[in-house]
Amino acid sequence: MSTREAFLRSREFLRRAGWSAADIAAEMGISEITARQYAKAPGTPGARPVPEERLARLHAAARLEAAELVLAAVDIMDEEGR
């Protein structure tokens, strides 16, 4: 998987979890404009490659968000006695 594809998957996961474009950009330490440039297909005017260190920050945020969702589900199951 390319860094762009990995970026798009993590970004989509976080968006579905309620993160805004501004939240995602801030987590990566970039502007929203730069985040949009990362999402563009290679060869498209304005497209930029996703640096590994920025992608690592996004992956870390996605993993943390996923862990929080799992823990919330476990709490719900515990409350329901499952």
C-alpha positions in Angstrom: 0.0 0.0 0.0 1.3 3.4 -0.9 1.7 6.1 1.7 -1.1 8.0 -0.1 -3.4 5.0 0.2 -2.5 4.5 3.9 -3.2 8.2 4.5 -6.6 8.0 2.8 -7.6 4.9 4.8 -6.6 6.5 8.1 -8.2 9.8 7.2 -11.4 8.1 6.3 -11.4 6.1 9.5 -10.9 9.2 11.6 -13.6 11.1 9.6 -16.1 8.3 10.3 -15.1 8.5 14.0 -16.1 12.2 14.0 -12.8 14.0 13.4 -13.0 17.1 11.3 -10.5 17.9 8.5 -9.0 20.5 10.8 -8.6 18.0 13.6 -6.8 15.6 11.3 -4.5 18.3 9.8 -3.7 19.5 13.3 -2.9 16.0 14.5 -0.4 15.7 11.6 1.0 19.1 12.2 0.0 20.4 8.8 -2.5 22.8 7.3 -5.8 21.6 5.9 -4.6 22.7 2.4 -1.6 20.4 2.7 -3.8 17.5 3.9 -5.9 18.0 0.8 -2.8 18.0 -1.4 -1.8 14.7 0.2 -5.2 13.2 -0.8 -4.9 14.2 -4.5 -3.9 11.5 -6.9 -0.3 11.5 -8.1 0.1 13.6 -11.2 -2.8 15.8 -10.3 -1.9 19.5 -10.1 -1.1 20.4 -6.6 -0.6 16.8 -5.4 2.1 16.2 -2.8 3.5 12.9 -1.5 2.8 12.1 2.1 6.0 12.1 4.2 6.5 9.0 6.3 6.8 11.0 9.6 3.4 12.7 9.0 1.8 9.4 8.1 3.1 7.9 11.3 1.4 10.6 13.3 -1.9 10.0 11.6 -1.6 6.2 12.1 -0.9 6.7 15.8 -4.0 8.9 16.1 -6.1 6.3 14.2 -4.8 3.4 16.5 -5.7 5.4 19.6 -9.1 6.2 18.3 -9.7 2.6 17.4 -8.6 1.5 20.9 -11.0 4.0 22.5 -13.9 2.7 20.4 -13.1 -0.9 21.4 -12.9 0.1 25.1 -16.2 1.9 24.8 -17.8 -1.2 23.3 -16.4 -3.4 26.1 -17.9 -1.0 28.6 -21.3 -1.2 27.0 -21.1 -5.0 26.9 -20.1 -5.0 30.6 -23.0 -2.8 31.5 -25.4 -5.1 29.6 -24.0 -8.1 31.4 -22.5 -9.8 28.3 
